[in-house]
């Protein structure tokens, strides 16, 4: 199915490219916050939007390697059409448990 410019399209979150983008986002989160030893568990949702480049939005779970806590992360990756570097915005929070 063709993607229209500006339209956000839901993608298969199990596609390995979204796991790789989630891992890259989590790496940036660790650099920004000083958190260490985190790993992506699962990509829950992936969307793409074609604008003046490609915007990929991800919702994914991350976990500390010692398995002490989980994080719910939201990431936005903008890959411009020109040779500019990609821009990653990421935020992770501990989910509320019931």
Secondary structure, 3 states (H helix, E strand, C coil): CCCCCCCEEEECCCCHHHHHHHHHHHHHHHHHHCCCCEEEEEEEEEEEEECCEEEEEEEEEEEECCCCCEEEEEEEEEEECCCCCCEEEEEEECCCCC
